[in-house]
Amino acid sequence: MSLNERLTQIQPNAIRAFDAQISDVADILKLTLGEPDINVPTHIKQAAIDSILADDSHYAPAAGTQALREAAVHFLADRYNLQYDADSQVIVTLGATEGIYDTITAVVNPGDRVLIPAPNFPLYDPTVVLAGGVPTYVDTSATDFLLTPDQLQDAIDTYGDQLVAVVLNYPSNPTGATYTSEQLSALADVLRGTDITVIADEIYSELVYDGQHTSIAQYLPDQTLVLNGVSKSHAMTGYRIGFVVGPTKLIRAVGLIHQFAVTSASNPAMAGAAEALGTEAGRQDTLAMKAEYAARRDYLVKALRELGFAIPQPAGAFYVFAQIPDGLAQDDVAFSLALAQEGKVAVIPGSAFGIGGAGYIRLSYAASLVDLQTAVARIAAFITD
Ligand SMILES: Cc1ncc(COP(=O)(O)O)c(C=O)c1O
């Protein structure tokens, strides 16, 4: 029986694999997945219900409903000062996940390299491999988990025309680090005039606690594909709605991959997402969620630092990337397994996020404050045992 040989080069998602491995531990408290504990606001649910009741049950346009494409364009203009044409520069995808697949598949030829600042969300690498490309990492653990213009220039000098794309995920999963507008402008200066496409995964853009999110597309619109969606901004992970925007030529390519892979997203989910992105009520939902996450972040970072974990200040998303204190087992996988089995708290070992992640653990604070307090008490008991 024939199988795609490239499948031998990829492993199942390490986050989900670790989560499954510790899920049977009795009384486990999980801070593993990036899954909000908050329910979808009622007016958004109602929009999805109305779509069903209106017999909105036929194939949608492949690029997504007009209403959602317009809402996405409005959202990006309103929040990030980005200008896109709803008819030719937007594709609605099944979450940012499909956006990652479509964009990488659209730009990578066999043998091409894609630059991935690491540690990184472990979805980019297998997608590059499946497209026949070569994931090419830059260790950012010594540069505040951010890609610097010098590192980028070095990669361009080293790999030349082989380097076709760079993935920038900010705010970052797993570290929460994000770029200032000055830092993005400096990266754009290095990229301008090259043939490199930026794949900007900005799915956490609405969850920036310190300062304001800026998109690199503001500085490099002709070379950037921006990925976003409602999974994190509106706790709509299960609706599976994201979108990709970019210059018309690139979006045409992304749209072809999307069309042949999924045809279109589902109508009720798109109606919910249009309500989320296109209304003032939707904006207020996000602000309320953000305030809640900010309070949790402040609590968790302070409490873990008091226990001896070194933590780069997470400016956004809902993760803390904590360095295991000196004097404790430094192997993050062994530490996380023992913490789950003996301490009853599940976190993700940093090495699941690749280069630069060893010695760290990732905790998701998309969990209630009460759960976070219980987790901290358990971690304290575990490490002082
Ligand atoms: C950085 C990053 N990109 C993409 C995704 C996937 O988002 P979606 O649920 O919209 O597919 C996630 C989900 O955790 C993520 O952390």
The ligand as a MOL file (V3000), in Angstrom:
LIG
                    3D

  0  0  0     0  0            999 V3000
M  V30 BEGIN CTAB
M  V30 COUNTS 16 16 0 0 0
M  V30 BEGIN ATOM
M  V30 1 C -0.0310 30.2570 17.0540 0
M  V30 2 C -1.2690 29.5550 16.6760 0
M  V30 3 N -1.6570 29.5540 15.3980 0
M  V30 4 C -2.7680 28.9210 15.0140 0
M  V30 5 C -3.5660 28.2550 15.9100 0
M  V30 6 C -4.7870 27.5500 15.4260 0
M  V30 7 O -5.8980 28.3680 15.4990 0
M  V30 8 P -7.3140 27.8630 15.0140 0
M  V30 9 O -7.9820 27.2060 16.1830 0
M  V30 10 O -8.0300 29.1130 14.5930 0
M  V30 11 O -7.1140 26.9180 13.9030 0
M  V30 12 C -3.2230 28.2290 17.2620 0
M  V30 13 C -4.0480 27.4870 18.2420 0
M  V30 14 O -3.6730 27.2210 19.3560 0
M  V30 15 C -2.0340 28.8980 17.6520 0
M  V30 16 O -1.6350 28.8900 18.9260 0
M  V30 END ATOM
M  V30 BEGIN BOND
M  V30 1 1 1 2
M  V30 2 1 2 3
M  V30 3 2 2 15
M  V30 4 2 3 4
M  V30 5 1 4 5
M  V30 6 1 5 6
M  V30 7 2 5 12
M  V30 8 1 6 7
M  V30 9 1 7 8
M  V30 10 2 8 9
M  V30 11 1 8 10
M  V30 12 1 8 11
M  V30 13 1 12 13
M  V30 14 1 12 15
M  V30 15 2 13 14
M  V30 16 1 15 16
M  V30 END BOND
M  V30 END CTAB
M  END
